[in-house]
Amino acid sequence: MSVAAYDQNLKTYEFEFNFSSLPIYLAFIPLMYIIPTIYVVLRIFLVFSKCLVFKNREKVRRDMDMNVFSIIVCLHFMNFIFFISDYLMYRFPATGILTPWCSRIPYSNLLTVIVFTTYYSALIVLLFPSVLSFIRLFLIISPYFTVTTIVFRVSLPLIFVYSLFFTFFLIPAKGICKPLGLPYPYGSVMVYYTDSYRGIHNSTFFLANNLVWMIIGGIVNIALLAKLAGFLKKKAQSSVTMWKPECAKLKKVCIFTL
């Protein structure tokens, strides 16, 4: 159904730009931090790539675990995808720019894609930190073994497949524009969906995943901190020569923890 089904007066709604309105502020503020964030992330990636290609490749690989770095790059990329889709789902249509278009159509597959991308990328962004914690833990336990490579190669495709199981209900769904209430002004809408599989909504799935992966991530990070504390205790009781291999472990973990 079109947004006019909620309010017939929206058929004649005309957008007027007002910089002092709440939706315009909410649409503009994220652009102030996402643009410099993208620049910093790209800068880090380019500098690292140059070091890897033009300088001592073996030294870079020795100082920085490539599996951890790859997970971080994937996390930043999916964060960017989530930001764009979330912006198109909530902040941009809330300005009222899309309302005249929404009032003329019953539904749109393009809007369904926006909803799916938002929910799908949100789950992936939720999973990556836990996987990163697992890799850091294995890295400090067995830094010279291929276990981190195995975890990386197995977990990366599983993350993308796992997230599909919690967004399947959107396959038959139809994307619509839904009017927003106060404190948003008249004419503000959001991208939403209807006719999902058996009327399933995302809130239950997302809340359950938040709780489960927050607990798992917390347990893994506690184990990681306990392992680091054990190394510090070992340092106090051992000679500098015996501590040297453990220092290499700490160096890698601390770099990617920060």
Secondary structure, DSSP 8 states (H G I E B T S, - for coil): --GGGT-GGGGG------TTSHHHHHHHHHHHHHHHHHHHHHHHHHHHHHHHHHS-HHHHHHHS-HHHHHHHHHHHHHHHHHHHHHIIIIIHHHTTSSHHHHTT-S-BHHHHHHHHHHHHHHHHHHHHHHHHHHHHHHHHH-TTSTHHHHHHHHHHHHHHHHHHTTTGGGSS-EEEEEE--TTS-TT-EEEEEES-GGG--HHHHHHHHHHHHHHHHHHHHHHHHHHHHHHHHHHHHS-HHHHHHHHHHHHHHHHHH-
